[in-house]
Amino acid sequence: MEAVGTLIELGGEAIVLDPLGVIWLEARAMLVVADLHLEKGSAFARRGTLLPPYDTARTLRRLDWAIRRYRPKVVVSLGDGFHDRAGAGGLAADDRRTLVDLAIGRTWLWIRGNHDPDPPPGLAGDSLPSLELGRMRLVHLPDDAADGETVIAGHLHPKARIVQGARKATRPCFAADPRLLLLPAFGAYTGGLNVLDPAISALFRSGFTAFMLGESRVFAVSHRHLRPDPPDWRRHRLAAG
């Protein structure tokens, strides 16, 4: 199968960075996705903030596209698969059926996140604090890699901004150096944090590359060519996390 996206090597493994915002480890037939935040809309509604209740269906539709593209034997949800503990129980019948169907015939692993520290009740798959794959460690919260190790993480919802004259673009992105790979948030209502924010940039010791998501490809951009958000960006941002 011809992979879509950008191929990099980390931790001794070939990794495809897909423009859908997932990674594909062909040697392991493994698809990895971060921060689905399923049922975020319903979680906001319970707190009095009404959002259109279609985020879960949209997120699962995109996940279905990724699974159809790669036909993985293993799917890893890299933490915050659900926005809160009530999310799995609040799934609409059609969304629950879709999620059950996506897991049929493959191993499904739920890495625990800060929003979903417990296994989702009534759904297939195993819940793990982290997953070690050779020299790679898959976690939700990024932490320091041991010597010779690469950490693959989510949680921070990275996005990148470029400015070329009058042309400006802000897109979700992967962010990577040899020790750390951050995945963009996959969920429809997840928002993002500029990779130049110290919460992200300080994780990289000597700079990093942002891999911005395009419609059909991934664009590699050095951190030196990125730009911070304008001062009023918070007013236009759907809160991440």
Summary of the structure (lengths in Angstrom):
residues: 241
radius of gyration: 17.1
end to end distance: 34.4
largest distance: 51.8
contacts: 792
relative contact order: 0.17
helix: 21%
strand: 30%
